[in-house]
Amino acid sequence: MNVHVEEEKKLIALLVVIILSLSLLYIYSSNVKPEKVNIGGLPKHIGDYVEVKGIVSYTRNITNGVLVYIYDENFENKTTLFLQFSAILHPGEVVIAKGQVVNYRGSVEVVAHDEKDLQIIAKYLELNLREVLEEPENFVGMHIKLRGNLSAMRMSNYFEFTDGFNLIKVYVKNGYFGERNVYIKGYYENGVFHAENISLEYNGTCVALNELANYEGKPVWIHGSILSYFYYGYLKDGVYSLKIVSDKKLSSGYKVLEGELIYSPYTAQYELRVE
């Protein structure tokens, strides 16, 4: 019996040591100050606890966390943040992360263990038109903020159309503004439905929106509701100008606009879709 008692005492002592060690480690990690490091300097800090600032360019959920690609403010250097917790981030947001620098399969990453190790300091990346238009491909898909003089907005030739389950873009040559629940005759081509006639009534057969690809280039009728109309104008700053698209008609004049930069294959232009 004494042997078992001695073993239990040793086990309890070992557990106490482990608990104390973990407590001390937590206290240390909670109070230690990370070294502020630029993204380009991370390879020299493998194993160190650092603080890094960057612009989110891409995120991907994985089984045990989130992978986030970030750039420095000049878009010259990038790295990966491995967040070991759930987080919702968007391209264009500016973040500060604290974590340990590791070399994972030849790639330098910063591993953040807790939600308190991540801070979003800007929801939109603030830029000027020159920066965006000189290298627009760097900012496609990002949430950005721009300043400039907005021209008078006009009704777009496009609107979004839905049957309650599917969503398509419809092109109307001279634009349309009217009843939302309509029947439309036209043809589907390259992902866009080209409207030739819009009616409030039609007694014939309509093609489901999710089957339009099977009728490419052929005249058909569709039925549904106009989800949103589009207005467009141009934001200008000196010699630079960018197309602005919104589902609301914004007043002209000096504006600070926030939205997502997209490339539209329909107009072959970069556009800021205001949110």
N, C-alpha and C positions, 0 to 999 in steps of 0.2 A: 504493500500500500504506500509506503514511504517513497518508493521509486516513482510511482504515479504522481504523487503530490509534488515531488521535486520537478518532474517534467512539466506539470501544469504551471508551476511558478516560473519556470524558464520561459514557457510559451507566453504567459501573461507579460513578463518583463520584455520579451521581444516585441510584442504588440504595442506596448507602451512606447518603446524606442521608435518604432515605425511611425506611430501617430505623432509623436513629438517632432520627428524629422520632417514629416509632411507638413505639419503646422509651421515649423520654422521656414520651410521652403516656400510656403504660401505667403507668409509675412514678408519674406525677402523679395519675392517677385512682385508683391503688391507695393513695395516701397522703393525698389530700385528704379532709378530714372534711366530711360532708354537714351541712347546716343542718337541725335538727329543726323541722318545720313541721306544724301541725294541718291536717287536711283542708280545713277552711273557709278557710284562708289560702293555699292553693295558687295561686289565680289571680294573686296578687301576686308569684309566684316563677317565672314563665315563663322557661325557659332555665337555671334554677338547678339545682344538684345538691343534693337534699334527702333527708331521712329522714322517713318518714311511718308512722304506726301506725294500724291499722284492723281492723274486724271483717268477715270475709268473708261476703258475702251471696249471691254467685253467681259461677260460673266457666264459661268456655267455651273449648274448644280451637279454635285457628285454625291455618292452614297454617304460620305462622312463630312460633308461641308460644302463650301463654295470656292470655285477657282475664279479669281478676278485678275484680269490683265490691266496694268496701269502704266501710263507714260508720265515722263516729267513734263514740265511746263513748255519746253521747247520741242517736244515730240522727237527727241534725239535718243533717249534711252527708255527701255521698258523692262518690267519685271512682272512676276506673278505673285499675287497674294493668295495664300491658302488659308481660308477662314474655316476654323473647326467648329462652326456654328451656323445656324441659318441666318441669311441676310438677303434683303432685296435691294439691289443696286442697279443703276441705269447708266449707260454710256454718257459721258459728259459730266457726271458728278465728280466733284473734287473731294478726295478722302485723305484722312491721316490714319495710318495703321501702326500699331506697335506689335512687335513680335521678334522671333528668333530667325536669323538668316541661316538658311541651309542650302546645301548643294544637292539637288535631287536629280539624279540621272544626267548630270552635266548642266543642269539649269539652276540658276540662282533664284530662290524663292524666299518670301517672308511668311512665316507661319504665325498666325494670330490665334490664340486659344480661347478668348472670351469676348463677348459682345462689347465689353467696355474698352477693348483694344481697338475698336473701329469707330471713327467719327466722320460723319459727312459734314464738310464745312461749306459746301456750295452745291445746290441742286442743279444749277446750270453753269456751264463753263462760259465765262464772260469773254467775248472776243470782239474785234472790230471787223468790218466788212473786208478790209484788205487782207487780214490774216486768213479769213475763211476762203476767199476767192482765189488766193494765190495757190493754196493747196487744199481744195475742197474735199478731196478723197480722204484726207485725214480725219474729217469731222462727220462723215456720213453716218447716220444712226445715232449721233450724239445729241444730248439735250444742251442747247446753247442759248446764250443771251446776247442780243445785238441791239445797237442803237443807231438811229438814223432818221431821215425824213421819209415818211410813208406817202406814196402817191394815193390818189383817189382809187378805191377798190371797185372792181367790176364783177358782175356775175360770171362765173366760170362756165365753160361748155361741158363740164363734167359734174356728175353727182353720184353718190353711193346709193345702191339699190339692193334691197333684201327681200327674201321670201319668209323671213323669220328664222331661217337656219343658215342660209348661205348669203354671202355678200359679194357684189360685183361692182365694177365701175362702169358707168354709162356715159357715152359721149353724145351730145346733141349739138349739131352744127351751129345753130343760132341761139343756143341756151334754152333753158326752160325754168319757169317758176310758176307753180300752180298746185293743183291737187296732188296729194302724195300717194294715194292708193290708185294705181293706174295699170293699164295694159300697154305694152310697148312692142311695136313691130320693128325689126331690124336684123342685124347679123352680128355674129360674134367673131372677133378676129384679134389675135395676139393678146388675149386676156381682157379685152375691152368690148362691151356691147355697143354697137353703133346704132343709135335710134333713128328711124325714118318716120315713125308715126307714133304719137302718144294719145291714148284714148281712155275714157272713163269706163267704156263698155266694150266687150268683145265676147262673142258666143262660141268661138272656135276653140281648138286645142292649143294649149300653151306648153312650152318646153320648161322643165324644171331647171333652175339656175345651175344646179350641180351637174347637169347633163349637157350644158351648152358646148363644151369642148367636142362633143360628138357631132355637132352641127356647124362646125367651123366654116364660115363664109356663106352659109345658107340662110335664106330669109325665114325667120321664125317669129312667133309671138311669145312674150314672157309676161308674167303677172307678179306684182309685189308692191312694196312701198318704198318711196324715196326716203332714205334714212337721213341724209344730210346734203344740203347744197354747198357749193364752194364759192368763195369770193377770192379774188386775187388782186394784188397790187405789187408795187416795187419799193423796196427799202433802199434809199440812196445815201451815200456818204462820199462827197466829192465825185471822183470818176468811177466809183464802185457802186454796183447795183445788184440786188438779189431779189428774185421773185418770192413773194410772200403769199401763202395760201391759208385760208381760214374758213371755218364753217359759220363765222360771224362777220358781218360787214364792219370793219374797223374804220374809224374816222381818220382822215388824212392829217399830216403834220408830224412833228417830232415825236418819236416813239421809242420805248424800250420794250423789245419783244422777246418772248421766251418760247422755244419750241424745238422740234426735232428737224435736223437737216436731212433731207432725202434727195435722192436722184430719181427724177421721174422719166421713165422710158417713153412715156406718152408725149412729153414735150421736149425730151432730150436736154433738160435743164436741171440744175441744182435748185432746190426750193426749201424754204423754211416753212414747215407746217406748224402754225401757231397753236399752242395748247391752252 
